[in-house]
């Protein structure tokens, strides 16, 4: 009798584990494909730029750094949206959900227009902080201006796809990303190479691509229950906005420091960060999916700690992070040469390869904790750990660069910042 009961319990546990794994997979793989396409397209753009010349590649590295500082300040449009939409959907609060979708879309469009005006006015000054040559400064300005035309569409698409993930319709997220990627590559080749517009053509290609994707991903909605939803939008958004500001400024600082070394080093740093983006998407897909799954779990009055979902998320992350670290050490030099049209032999040494590999291993857990904290509705802690780790990384980097002014030092500082972020993320979950 005891054996029979034990067998039944074991079977039920296995069914639960398989169900959780299936849920993670169904919600993760479209997000993974979505995340994978953006850095891959960035690498293809880098390849197109490197075919033109090294100056164009360096210019795009500078322009893209400034562009993404502005873009990722507004990441709350995605990160704050997904868990809240999931919670409202699980509770069947349709009126609040409809208004939240429409309100978020309008705010996204407004922020995009304001950001474009700010970047248009300040682009020359921001580019000059990287101390480029006059030729690269002109190319960077052309790229940045034409790419920023698409800022409103980028932000609208960011918000709309986050809503779809919260509604567990993640496939549409992938379809939207596929539209962006396919059009971006086609337009980059057409405007950048075929018509000979170079950096400006590559930037304009991105704007056109996101215009098409924004039209596809935007859905209709109704407005009701305005006050509570506006309050929730801005309370969650504020913490994530502060977090994004510190994180993007820290990442921009790392790029800026590499540009002050040489234009060759900013080109290498640009390629490394693009490859790094490709690496961490494996776990970032799980982290984003976890926002929906955990928020759904909490909405049903169930605990996340010591749940099957928690165990499966950690196991998957450990497996992926180990694979990424090993693959980076072995293949990093080959990928840099493939997408950079140069081997960068004098800069890409063994120490740097291990630094990049370590950042992926540690970063996997840091990104996972981010998603978990948002799913647990701990946006304040989510913001605080990034602020602390970014400030720490900045101070560490500034100190270390006094003794060794190399790219390896920049990556060491990033690793130490990620360690602080990962430790705090683990602690704040409890």
N, C-alpha and C positions, 0 to 999 in steps of 0.2 A: 504493500500500500504506500509506504514511504517512497519507494523507488518510483512508483507510478506518479505520485505528486511531484517528486523532484523532476521527473521527465517532462511533465506538463509545464512546470515553471520554467525549465530550461528552454523548452520549445517557444514559450511565450516571450522569453527574453530575446531569443534569436530573432523572432519575428519583429520585435520592437527595434532591435539593432538594424535589421535589414530595412525596416520602414524609414528609420532616421537617415541611414546612408542613402536611400533612394531619394528622400526629400532634399538632402544636401546636394546630391548630384543634379537633380532636376532643376534646382534653383541656382546652382553654381555654373554649370557648363555654358549656358548662354552668356552669363556675365563674364566668364573667362574669355570667351570668344570676342565679346565686346571690348574688354580691356586689352586683349592681345592686339587688336587691329590698330589702335591708335599709335602705340610705340613702333609697331611694324611699319606703318605708313610714315612715321617720323624718320625711321631708318632709311626707308626708300627715298624720302625727300632729301635726306643727307647724302645718299648715294648720287642722286641727280645733281645736287649742289657740288659734290666733289668732282663729278665729271666736268662740270663747268670750270671750276678752279678752286684752290684752297681758300682764297679770299671769300668766295661765296659761301663756302661751308662755315668759315669763321663768322661771317656776318649773320647767317641763320642761327648759329649757336648763341650769339648775343641777342638777336631779336627774339628768339624763342624763350630765352631766359626771362626777359622783361614781360613778354606776353603771358607766360604761365604764372608769374607773380600775381598778375591781375586776375587771371582765370581762377587760380586755386584759392584766392581769398574768398571767392564765392562758392566754394565747394559745399557750403552748408545747404545750398539749393538742392543738392543730391543727398548728402549724408543725413541731414536733418529730416528730409522728406520721406525716405524709404521706411524707417521704423514707425513713423507716425501714421503713414498711410496704411501700413500693415495692421497696426493696432485699431484704427478706425474701421478698417474693412472687416477684421475679425469680430469686432463688437457690433457690426452692421449699422454703424452710425453714418448712413448714406448722405444726409444733408450736410453734415460737417465735412465729410470727405469731398463732396462735390465743390463746396466753396473753397476748401483748402487748395484744390487742384487749380482752380481758376485764379485765385489770388496769387499763388506761387508763380504761375506763368506770367502774369502781368508784372510782378516784381522783377522777374528774371529779365524780361524785355527792357524794363526801365533801367536796371543796373547795367545791362549790356550797352545801352545807348550812352549813359553817363561815362562808363569806362572808356568807350571809344573816343569821346571828346577829350577826356583827361590824357589818354595816351597820344592822341593827335597833337595836343598842345605841348606835351612834355617829352616827346620821343627823343628829340635831339639831345636834351640834357641827360636823360636816362642812359642813352647809348654812350655818351661821352664819359660816363663814370667807368666804363670798361677800358678807356684809353686806347681805342682802336686807331688804325691809320685812317687818313682821310677817305681813301677809297672804300675801306670796310665800313666806315661810318655812314657813307652814302648808301651802300648796299643794305646795311642793317636797317636804316630808316625806311627805305623803299619796302623791304620785306615786312617790317612791323606795321606800317600804315595800311598796306593792302590786306594783311592778315586780320587786322583789327576791325575791318569793315564787317567781318562775320561775327564779331563778339556777341551782339544781341541774339543771333541764331544759335551760337554755341551754348549760351546760358539757358535759353528756352529748351533746347534739346537735352541739356543736362538735367533740368527739372522734370521734364516729361518722361524721360527714361527711368528716373528715380521713382516716379509715381508707378510706372508699369512694373518695376521690380517689387514694390510694396504690395501690389495687387497680385503678385506671383504670376505675372505674364512676362517673364524675363526674356522670352524668345524675341519679342518685339524690340527689346534693347539691342539684341544682336543684329536684327535686320536693319535697324537704324544705323548701327556702327558700320555695317557692310556697305550701306549707301554712302556714308561719309568716306570710307576708305577707298571704294572703287572710284568714286568721282574725284577724290583728292589726287589719286595716282594719275588718272587720265588727264585731269586739268593741269597737274604739275608738269607732266611730260609735254602737254600741248603749249601751255603758256611759258613754262620755264625753258624748255629746250627747243621745241619746234618753232615757236614764234620769237625765241631769243630774249624774253623779258627777264630771265635769270631769277634773282632773289625775289623781285617784285611779283613775277609770275607765279612762283611757288607759294608766296603768301596769299595771293588772290585766289589761287586754287582752293586753299583751305576755306576761305570765306564762302565761295560758291558751294562747296561740298556741304557745309553746315547749314546753309540756307535750305538745301534740298532735304536734309535730314530733319530739320526742325519742322518743316511742313508735314513730313511723314509721321513723326512721333507725337505731335500735338493732338490731344483729344478734346471733345466738347465736354462742358460741365455746367452746373447750375450754381448760383450763389445764394447762400442762406447761412444763418448762424454766424454772422461776421465777426463779432467782437471776440469770442473765445478763440476762434481759429487764428485771427490776426495775432492775438496775444501769444498763443502757442508757437506760431511761426517765428515770431521775433525773439521769444525767450530761448528757444532751441537754437535758432539761427545765430544769435549773438555770441553764444559760447563757441560755436563752430567757426564763426567768422574770426574771432580772436585767435583761435587755434590755427586756422589756415594762414592768417597774416604772419604769425611767428614762424611757422614751418616754411612757407614760401620765401620769406625774407632770408631765412637761414640757408635754404638751398640756393637762392640767388647769390648770397654772399660767397658760397663755395665756388660757384661759376665765375663770379667776379674776380675772386682771388686767382683763379687759374688764368684768366685773361690778362691779369697784371704780370704774369710770368712771361707769357709769349702768346702770339696768335696760334702757333702750333699746339700749345697746351690747351687753349680753350677749345680747339677743334677736337682734340682727343677727349677732353672732359665732356664735350657735347655727345660724342659717340658712346662713351662709357655710361653716361646717365640715361641715354636712350636704351642701351642694352640692359641697364639696371631696371628700367621701367618694364621691359619685357619680362625680366626675371620675376619681379615681385607680383605680377598679375596672377600667377598661379594661386597664391594665398589670398590676394586681395579679392579675387572672385569669391572665395569661400567666406572671407570677412564680410563682404557686402551681402551675400546670401544669408549669413548668420544674423544680420540685422532683422531681416524679415522673420526668420525661423524663431529667434529668441523673443522678439516682440510678440509674435503669435503665441508662443509658449507662456509668456508672462500674462498676456491678456486672458488666457484660460486658467489663471490662478495656479500655475504649476511653477516649481522652482527650477532654475537653470543649474545652480551648483550641484555637482555630483549626479547630474542627469546623463542619460545616454548621449544626448546631443553634445554636451560638453566634452565627454570622452572622445567622441568621434572627431570633433573639430580639432582637438589637440593632437590626436594620432595622425590625422591627415597632414596637419601643418608640420609635424616633426619629420614625416616622410618626405614631403615636398622640399623643405628647407635643406635637408641633407643632400638630396639629389641636385638642387640648384648650386649649392656650394661646390660640390665635386665637379659638376659640369663646367662651372665658371673657371676653375683652376685649369682644367684641361683645354677648353676651347676658346677662352676669351681672346687670345691673340689672333686666332683665325677669324673671329667675328669682327674684330676691330679692323683688320686688313680688308675684309669683304666689304664693309659698309663705309669705310673711310678712305678707300683707295690709297692707303699708305699703311706701312707696318708700324710706324712710330717706335722703332726699335730702341731708340735712345731713352724713351720715356716709359714704355710699358715693360717694367721689370718684374721679377718674381714677387717682390714685396707688394707692388701695386696689385698684382693679380690676386694675391691672398687677401688684401684689404677689401677688394670688390666682392670676393667670394664670402668673406666673413659678414659683410654688410647685408648680403642677401639672406644668410642664415639667421642672423639676429633680427633683421627687418621683417622676416616672415611672421615671427611671433608678435612683433610690435604692431603690424598691420592687423593681425587677427584680433588682438586685444582691442584695437580701435573699434572694429565692427561689433564685438561683444558688448563693449561699454555703451555704444549707441543703441543696441538692441535692448539693453537693460535700462534705457532711458537715463543714463548717467552722462549727459552731454557736458555738464560742468567739469566732471573728472576727466572726461575725454579731452576737453580743452586745456585743463590745467597741466596734465602730464606732457602735452606737446609744448606748451609755453616753457615749462621748466627744462625739458630736454633740449629745446632749441637755444635758449639762453645759455645753457651749459655748453652746448656744442660750439656756439659762437666764442665763448670765453676760452674754451680749450683750444680751438683752432687758432685764435689770435695769439695765444701763448706759444703754441708749438711752432707756428710759422716763423717765430723769431729765431729759432735754432735750425730749422730745416724748411726752406721755402720750396716744397715740391708738391706734386699732385698726390703722392702717397700720404703726405701729412693731412691733406684735405679729406681723404678717405678714412684715415685713422680717426679724425675728429668726428666724421659722420658715424663711424662705428660706436664710438664712445657715447655719442648722443642717442643712438638707437638702443644701446644697453640701458641707459637711464630710462628711456621711454618704455622699453619692454618690462623692466622691473616695476615701474610705477603702474603700468597697465595691469600687470598681474595682481598687484596689491589692491588697486581700486576696484577690481571685480568683486572683491569680498566685502 
